Structure formats: C-alpha cells, structure tokens
Amino acid sequence: MQRQFLHMRPTRKLMAPVPKEEHSAHTISQRIRTLRKIPAELIPLGVVLGFALFAAAFASVRKFYTDRTLRLTRQGSNGDEH
C-alpha cells in the first residue's frame, strides 16, 4: 500500500509544454479587435451593468458632497472614545 505513493508521476497534461499566452505581444488595437468575439446577446447586458455602476457611483459621490448631516469623522475625535 505504501509503494503506490512512492511512484507518483505527473499527468500527461502537466508534462506538455505550457501554451503561449494569447495576448502576450499584442498591441492595444489588436486586443480591441478581440472584442468582436463577444456574443451580441451580451452587449446589452454590458451596457445595462455599466450604466448601473455609473449611476451608483454618481449617487454615492453626490450623497457625500450634498448631505450636511452625514458624519465623516468620529464623534469626539480629540482622543475620547465616547
């Protein structure tokens, strides 16, 4: 039973050479061309998600700048914890 563990060999997949990265030496314009591989059905989803992220960031930043009752520092910041 112990001998089985002594004869461990790498699998065939690990013995194969590592494939080259698809975008290893490509320029930005060549990477942009790969966006055409995105299925057309996912483009509206990306637009909606992008708009939702923009709206959330805009609303958060606007809230921080306009809300005067928002506490941005601890109360009693002179060393007191109360």
C-alpha positions in Angstrom: 0.0 0.0 0.0 2.8 2.4 0.8 4.6 1.7 -2.5 1.8 3.2 -4.6 2.5 6.6 -3.2 6.2 6.4 -3.9 5.7 6.0 -7.6 3.7 9.2 -8.3 4.2 10.6 -11.8 2.9 13.8 -13.3 -0.1 13.6 -15.5 0.1 13.9 -19.3 -1.3 17.4 -19.1 1.5 18.6 -16.8 4.2 17.1 -19.0 3.1 19.0 -22.0 4.8 22.4 -22.6 2.9 25.5 -21.4 1.0 27.1 -24.3 1.9 30.7 -25.2 -0.4 33.3 -23.8 -2.9 34.5 -26.4 -2.2 38.2 -25.8 1.5 38.1 -25.0 2.8 40.6 -27.5 -0.3 42.2 -28.9 -0.9 45.9 -29.1 -3.9 47.6 -27.6 -5.6 47.9 -31.0 -5.2 44.1 -31.6 -6.8 43.5 -28.2 -9.7 45.7 -29.0 -10.3 43.7 -32.2 -10.8 40.6 -30.0 -13.9 42.3 -28.5 -15.7 41.2 -31.7 -15.6 37.7 -30.3 -18.1 38.8 -27.6 -21.6 37.4 -28.4 -24.1 40.0 -29.5 -26.5 38.9 -26.8 -24.1 40.1 -24.0 -23.7 43.6 -25.3 -27.0 45.0 -23.9 -26.2 43.3 -20.6 -22.8 45.1 -20.5 -24.5 48.4 -21.3 -27.0 48.0 -18.5 -24.4 46.9 -16.0 -22.1 49.8 -17.0 -24.9 52.3 -16.6 -25.9 50.8 -13.2 -22.3 51.1 -11.9 -22.1 54.7 -13.2 -25.4 55.6 -11.5 -24.4 54.0 -8.2 -21.0 55.8 -8.2 -22.7 59.1 -9.1 -25.3 58.8 -6.4 -22.8 57.9 -3.8 -20.5 60.8 -4.6 -23.4 63.2 -4.8 -24.6 62.0 -1.4 -21.2 62.6 0.2 -21.0 66.1 -1.2 -24.5 67.3 -0.5 -25.6 65.7 2.8 -24.6 68.1 5.6 -25.9 65.7 8.3 -23.5 62.9 7.2 -20.9 62.2 9.8 -17.5 61.8 8.2 -15.4 61.7 11.3 -15.8 60.1 14.7 -17.6 62.0 17.4 -15.2 63.3 20.0 -12.1 62.9 17.8 -9.9 64.6 20.5 -8.9 61.2 22.0 -12.2 60.4 23.7 -14.0 57.3 22.7 -17.4 58.5 23.8 
